[in-house]
Amino acid sequence: MKLFIKNMVDNNCKKIVKSVLQEFGLHCTSVNIGYVSIRENISAEQRIFLEAALLKYGLELIDEKKNSITEKVKNVIIQMIHYSDDELPKTKYSDYISRKLNYNYTYISNTFSEVKGTTVEQYIIAHKIERVKELLIFSELTLSEIAWKLHYSSVGHLSGQFKKVTGITSSFYKKMKQKNIFSFKPI
């Protein structure tokens, strides 16, 4: 049985979910970001208790097909932007997401907007900017290399989008990094 879980975004969430499921005597066959597979089928009553236990950690079981699709879209985008070792897919994001989820993109886009209150495109932009920030802080890539890696049409396009989303320029952000504003110092 597959359970879809909202707000599951990293390995810590995976550990929490696995631990909670074990407390309920459920056996995981796989734990992935956004969903988990278990051997057992759960009753409606077990589901209620499991929902309450996960909610303590800010995680939610997803019932509706629309919520499930939305979580899958988020996971594809996060995987595509943050965990892809190489550059982003060469196809249009809409085609890539549609192919990955095996749904018509118009349906995906409308469902996502209805559930999240934002568009898939805006969600992608937000994650691309987060990825740019990570690369500016933790890599030696130039802004040109980052723009190429994340499929921006130009450095100017990346810079404009960065400023629009963050309120500061990418060059100022990089200077803040160079001045070690991002380093954590013991109190």
C-alpha positions as CSV (number, residue, x, y, z in Angstrom):
1,M,0.0,0.0,0.0
2,K,1.3,3.5,-0.9
3,L,0.7,6.4,1.5
4,F,1.3,9.9,0.2
5,I,2.7,12.4,2.8
6,K,2.6,16.1,2.5
7,N,5.5,18.3,3.7
8,M,8.0,15.4,3.4
9,V,11.0,17.1,2.0
10,D,14.3,15.6,3.2
11,N,16.0,12.6,4.7
12,N,15.0,13.6,8.3
13,C,11.4,13.5,7.2
14,K,12.0,10.0,5.8
15,K,13.4,8.9,9.2
16,I,10.5,10.4,11.1
17,V,8.0,8.7,8.9
18,K,9.7,5.3,9.1
19,S,9.9,5.6,12.9
20,V,6.2,6.6,13.2
21,L,5.2,3.7,11.0
22,Q,7.3,1.3,13.0
23,E,5.5,2.5,16.2
24,F,2.2,1.5,14.5
25,G,3.7,-1.9,13.7
26,L,3.7,-1.1,9.9
27,H,6.5,-2.4,7.7
28,C,8.0,0.0,5.1
29,T,9.0,-1.5,1.9
30,S,10.3,1.9,0.7
31,V,10.4,5.4,2.0
32,N,10.7,8.2,-0.6
33,I,10.2,11.9,-0.4
34,G,6.5,12.4,-0.6
35,Y,5.4,8.9,-0.2
36,V,6.0,5.6,1.5
37,S,5.1,2.0,0.6
38,I,4.0,-0.4,3.3
39,R,3.3,-4.1,3.3
40,E,0.0,-3.8,5.2
41,N,-3.3,-2.3,4.3
42,I,-4.5,0.1,7.1
43,S,-8.0,0.6,8.4
44,A,-9.8,3.9,8.5
45,E,-9.2,4.0,12.3
46,Q,-5.5,3.3,11.9
47,R,-5.3,6.0,9.3
48,I,-6.8,8.5,11.7
49,F,-4.2,7.7,14.4
50,L,-1.4,7.7,11.9
51,E,-2.5,11.1,10.6
52,A,-2.4,12.5,14.2
53,A,1.0,11.0,14.8
54,L,2.5,12.4,11.6
55,L,0.9,15.8,12.2
56,K,3.0,16.2,15.4
57,Y,6.0,16.5,13.0
58,G,4.2,18.8,10.5
59,L,3.6,15.9,8.1
60,E,0.1,15.1,6.7
61,L,-1.3,12.1,5.0
62,I,-2.9,13.0,1.7
63,D,-6.3,11.6,0.8
64,E,-7.4,13.4,-2.3
65,K,-6.1,12.6,-5.8
66,K,-5.5,16.3,-6.4
67,N,-3.4,16.7,-3.3
68,S,-1.5,13.5,-4.3
69,I,-0.8,14.9,-7.7
70,T,0.3,18.2,-6.3
71,E,2.8,16.5,-3.9
72,K,4.1,14.4,-6.8
73,V,4.6,17.6,-8.9
74,K,6.5,19.3,-6.0
75,N,8.7,16.2,-5.6
76,V,9.5,16.1,-9.3
77,I,10.4,19.8,-9.2
78,I,12.5,19.5,-6.1
79,Q,14.3,16.4,-7.4
80,M,14.8,18.0,-10.8
81,I,16.2,21.3,-9.4
82,H,18.0,20.4,-6.2
83,Y,19.1,16.8,-6.6
84,S,20.0,16.5,-10.2
85,D,23.7,15.8,-10.5
86,D,23.8,17.2,-14.0
87,E,22.1,20.1,-15.5
88,L,18.3,20.4,-15.7
89,P,16.4,18.5,-18.4
90,K,16.8,19.9,-21.9
91,T,13.0,19.6,-22.6
92,K,10.4,22.2,-21.5
93,Y,9.6,21.7,-17.8
94,S,6.0,21.2,-18.6
95,D,6.8,18.3,-20.9
96,Y,9.3,16.9,-18.4
97,I,6.7,17.0,-15.5
98,S,3.9,15.7,-17.7
99,R,6.1,12.8,-18.9
100,K,7.3,12.0,-15.3
101,L,3.8,11.9,-13.9
102,N,2.0,10.5,-17.0
103,Y,-0.7,13.2,-16.9
104,N,-1.7,16.0,-19.2
105,Y,0.2,19.1,-18.3
106,T,-3.0,21.3,-18.4
107,Y,-4.6,19.0,-15.8
108,I,-1.4,19.0,-13.7
109,S,-1.1,22.8,-13.8
110,N,-4.8,23.5,-13.0
111,T,-4.7,21.0,-10.1
112,F,-1.5,22.4,-8.7
113,S,-2.8,26.0,-8.9
114,E,-6.0,25.0,-7.2
115,V,-4.4,23.1,-4.3
116,K,-1.3,25.4,-3.8
117,G,-2.6,28.8,-4.7
118,T,0.4,29.3,-7.0
119,T,1.4,28.2,-10.4
120,V,3.8,25.4,-11.3
121,E,5.9,28.0,-13.0
122,Q,6.1,30.2,-9.9
123,Y,7.0,27.1,-7.8
124,I,9.8,26.2,-10.3
125,I,11.1,29.8,-10.2
126,A,11.2,29.8,-6.4
127,H,13.1,26.6,-6.3
128,K,15.5,27.7,-9.1
129,I,16.3,30.8,-7.1
130,E,16.9,28.7,-3.9
131,R,19.2,26.5,-6.0
132,V,21.0,29.6,-7.3
133,K,21.6,30.8,-3.7
134,E,23.0,27.4,-2.8
135,L,25.3,27.4,-5.7
136,L,26.5,31.0,-5.0
137,I,27.3,30.0,-1.4
138,F,28.6,26.5,-1.7
139,S,30.1,26.2,-5.1
140,E,32.8,27.9,-7.1
141,L,30.6,28.3,-10.1
142,T,30.4,31.7,-11.8
143,L,27.0,33.3,-12.4
144,S,27.4,32.5,-16.1
145,E,27.9,28.8,-15.2
146,I,25.0,28.8,-12.9
147,A,22.8,30.4,-15.5
148,W,23.8,27.8,-18.0
149,K,23.4,24.9,-15.5
150,L,19.8,26.0,-14.6
151,H,18.8,26.8,-18.2
152,Y,18.4,30.6,-17.9
153,S,18.5,32.3,-21.3
154,S,21.2,34.7,-20.0
155,V,22.9,35.9,-16.9
156,G,20.7,39.0,-17.2
157,H,17.6,36.8,-17.0
158,L,18.9,35.0,-14.0
159,S,19.9,38.3,-12.3
160,G,16.5,39.9,-13.0
161,Q,14.6,36.9,-11.7
162,F,16.9,36.7,-8.6
163,K,16.3,40.3,-7.7
164,K,12.6,40.0,-8.3
165,V,12.3,37.0,-5.9
166,T,14.9,38.0,-3.2
167,G,14.9,41.8,-3.4
168,I,18.7,41.9,-3.7
169,T,21.0,41.3,-6.6
170,S,22.9,38.0,-7.1
171,S,26.2,39.9,-7.1
172,F,25.3,41.5,-3.7
173,Y,24.3,38.0,-2.4
174,K,27.6,36.6,-3.6
175,K,29.5,39.5,-1.9
176,M,27.7,38.7,1.3
177,K,29.0,35.2,1.0
178,Q,32.5,36.4,0.4
179,K,32.3,38.5,3.6
180,N,31.3,35.3,5.5
181,I,27.9,36.7,6.5
182,F,26.6,33.2,6.0
183,S,29.1,31.5,8.3
184,F,27.8,30.5,11.7
185,K,29.9,31.7,14.6
186,P,29.7,30.2,18.1
187,I,28.0,32.5,20.6
